[in-house]
Amino acid sequence: MFNELKKVMLAGVGAVATTYEKANEIVNEMVEKGKITVDEGKELSEELMRDFKGKASTTTNKVMDKIDDIRPLTKQELNLDLKDRDIPTRMEFDSLKDRVEFLETKLSELMEKLDEGKEE
């Protein structure tokens, strides 16, 4: 599970990095063609880098938040969740199973007595 989340995070960061690289190439081409000055190109590149770092940080934070949400439940949390869902514990289940077996035995005994009474 965590490997998949890491892959998603890396894919997101990779997509942002690729976008940054392409945008930086365009800025460099514009500088070479004289459409913007070298200073404007540097400023634009720095702004792209800040944006890239911000998006990479945001992506990392989102993934880490999801990982925190996925953490395993403690035994106490699991028991509370089962109780909230009205699911019996193993002890309750075993107790009910024992009672059903006891009642089945009693019923069988009563059925046998009834059958014996009919034969006489």
C-alpha positions in Angstrom: 0.0 0.0 0.0 2.7 2.4 1.0 4.7 1.6 -2.2 1.7 2.6 -4.3 1.4 5.9 -2.4 5.1 6.6 -2.9 4.7 5.9 -6.7 1.8 8.3 -6.8 3.8 11.0 -5.0 6.8 10.5 -7.2 4.6 10.6 -10.3 3.1 13.9 -9.1 6.5 15.4 -8.4 7.8 14.1 -11.7 4.9 15.7 -13.6 5.5 19.0 -11.9 9.3 18.7 -12.6 8.7 18.0 -16.3 6.4 21.0 -16.5 9.0 23.2 -14.9 11.7 21.9 -17.3 9.5 22.6 -20.3 8.5 26.0 -19.1 12.2 26.8 -18.4 13.1 25.8 -21.9 10.5 28.1 -23.3 11.8 31.0 -21.2 15.4 30.3 -22.5 14.2 30.2 -26.1 12.4 33.6 -25.5 15.6 35.0 -24.1 17.6 33.7 -27.1 15.1 35.1 -29.6 15.2 38.5 -27.8 11.5 38.5 -26.9 12.4 39.0 -23.2 15.6 40.3 -21.5 18.0 38.0 -19.7 16.9 39.6 -16.4 13.2 39.0 -17.2 14.2 35.4 -18.1 16.0 34.9 -14.7 13.1 36.4 -12.8 10.6 34.2 -14.7 12.8 31.1 -14.1 13.0 31.9 -10.4 9.2 32.3 -10.2 8.8 29.0 -11.9 11.2 27.4 -9.4 9.3 28.8 -6.5 6.0 27.5 -8.0 7.6 24.1 -8.6 8.9 23.8 -5.0 5.5 24.9 -3.7 3.6 22.3 -5.8 6.1 19.5 -4.9 5.8 20.4 -1.2 2.0 20.5 -1.5 1.9 17.1 -3.2 4.3 15.6 -0.6 2.1 17.0 2.2 -1.1 15.6 0.7 0.4 12.1 0.3 1.9 12.2 3.8 -1.6 13.2 5.2 -3.1 10.2 3.4 -0.5 7.9 4.8 -1.3 9.1 8.3 -5.0 8.5 7.6 -4.2 4.9 6.6 -2.3 4.0 9.7 -3.3 0.6 11.2 -6.0 0.6 13.9 -5.2 -0.2 17.4 -6.9 -3.2 19.1 -9.0 -0.7 21.1 -10.0 1.3 18.0 -11.0 -1.9 16.2 -13.1 -3.1 19.2 -14.8 0.3 19.3 -15.5 0.2 15.6 -16.9 -3.3 15.9 -19.1 -2.3 18.8 -20.4 0.8 16.8 -21.3 -1.6 14.0 -23.0 -3.9 16.4 -20.7 -6.8 15.5 -20.2 -9.3 18.4 -16.8 -9.9 19.8 -15.2 -13.4 19.7 -16.2 -14.0 23.3 -19.8 -12.9 22.7 -19.9 -15.1 19.5 -18.5 -18.1 21.4 -21.0 -17.6 24.2 -23.9 -17.5 21.7 -22.6 -20.5 19.9 -22.4 -22.4 23.3 -26.0 -21.4 24.1 -27.2 -22.5 20.6 -25.5 -25.9 21.0 -27.0 -26.3 24.5 -30.5 -25.5 23.2 -30.0 -27.8 20.3 -29.1 -30.6 22.7 -32.1 -29.9 24.9 -34.4 -29.8 21.9 -33.1 -33.1 20.6 -33.7 -34.6 24.1 -37.2 -33.3 24.1 -37.9 -34.6 20.6 -36.6 -38.0 21.6 -38.9 -38.1 24.7 -41.8 -37.0 22.5 -41.0 -39.8 20.0 -40.8 -42.3 22.8 -44.1 -41.2 24.2 -45.8 -41.7 20.8 -44.4 -45.2 20.5 -46.0 -46.3 23.8 
